[in-house]
Amino acid sequence: MRTSANLPPKLWPEIVDAATWLYNMSLSYAYGLRAPNTVLDEWFRGYFKYYEPGLVRAATADLWPDWSSVYAYGCQAYPLNRDQAVG
């Protein structure tokens, strides 16, 4: 990831964190191509008799990971507010 985006070596901790998050949020054949949140929800339902997160279920009915804010390293980004622009 670092070499394909031409990033400096000092960013390796951030890149490892991002790679770990991507791996953990991706579908896996080990879980039957289910989302990690779905697997966790099924586990809670199996082991805790009275588990029913009504408020959580209403707020997040879809248990699939949110990929809307994931971008490739090296892609161009532009600030939305000129006041917050650096440089």
C-alpha positions as CSV (number, residue, x, y, z in Angstrom):
1,M,0.0,0.0,0.0
2,R,2.8,2.4,0.9
3,T,5.0,1.8,-2.1
4,S,2.1,2.0,-4.6
5,A,1.0,5.3,-3.2
6,N,4.6,6.7,-3.0
7,L,4.2,7.5,0.7
8,P,7.2,8.0,3.0
9,P,8.3,5.1,5.2
10,K,7.6,7.1,8.4
11,L,3.9,6.6,7.8
12,W,4.1,2.8,8.3
13,P,2.1,2.8,11.6
14,E,-0.9,4.5,10.0
15,I,-0.7,2.2,7.0
16,V,-0.7,-0.9,9.2
17,D,-3.7,0.4,11.1
18,A,-5.6,1.1,7.9
19,A,-4.7,-2.4,6.5
20,T,-5.8,-4.0,9.7
21,W,-9.1,-2.2,9.6
22,L,-9.7,-3.1,6.0
23,Y,-8.9,-6.8,6.7
24,N,-11.2,-6.9,9.7
25,M,-14.1,-5.2,7.9
26,S,-13.9,-7.3,4.8
27,L,-16.0,-10.3,4.1
28,S,-14.5,-13.7,4.8
29,Y,-15.0,-17.2,3.5
30,A,-14.5,-18.4,7.1
31,Y,-17.7,-16.7,8.1
32,G,-19.7,-17.7,4.9
33,L,-19.1,-14.2,3.3
34,R,-21.1,-12.5,6.0
35,A,-20.3,-9.0,7.3
36,P,-18.3,-8.9,10.6
37,N,-21.1,-7.0,12.4
38,T,-23.6,-9.7,11.3
39,V,-21.4,-12.4,12.7
40,L,-21.0,-10.5,16.0
41,D,-24.7,-9.9,16.2
42,E,-25.5,-13.6,15.7
43,W,-22.9,-14.6,18.3
44,F,-24.5,-12.2,20.9
45,R,-28.0,-13.6,20.1
46,G,-26.7,-17.2,20.5
47,Y,-24.9,-16.7,23.8
48,F,-27.0,-14.0,25.6
49,K,-30.6,-15.0,26.1
50,Y,-32.0,-11.5,26.5
51,Y,-29.9,-9.7,23.9
52,E,-32.1,-7.4,21.9
53,P,-30.4,-4.0,21.1
54,G,-33.6,-2.2,20.2
55,L,-32.1,1.3,20.2
56,V,-29.0,0.1,18.3
57,R,-31.1,-1.9,15.9
58,A,-33.2,1.2,15.1
59,A,-30.2,3.4,14.6
60,T,-28.2,0.9,12.5
61,A,-30.6,-1.5,10.8
62,D,-28.0,-2.4,8.2
63,L,-25.1,-4.3,9.7
64,W,-22.9,-4.2,6.6
65,P,-19.7,-2.1,7.0
66,D,-19.8,1.5,5.9
67,W,-17.3,1.9,3.0
68,S,-18.4,5.4,2.1
69,S,-15.3,7.1,3.6
70,V,-12.7,4.6,2.4
71,Y,-10.4,5.9,-0.3
72,A,-7.2,4.5,-1.9
73,Y,-3.9,5.8,-0.7
74,G,-2.4,8.3,-3.1
75,C,-5.8,9.6,-4.3
76,Q,-6.1,13.4,-4.5
77,A,-8.1,15.1,-1.7
78,Y,-9.3,18.6,-1.5
79,P,-10.3,20.6,1.5
80,L,-14.0,21.6,1.6
81,N,-13.4,24.8,3.7
82,R,-10.7,27.2,2.6
83,D,-10.2,28.3,6.2
84,Q,-9.0,24.8,7.1
85,A,-6.6,24.4,4.1
86,V,-3.0,23.8,5.1
87,G,-0.3,25.4,3.0
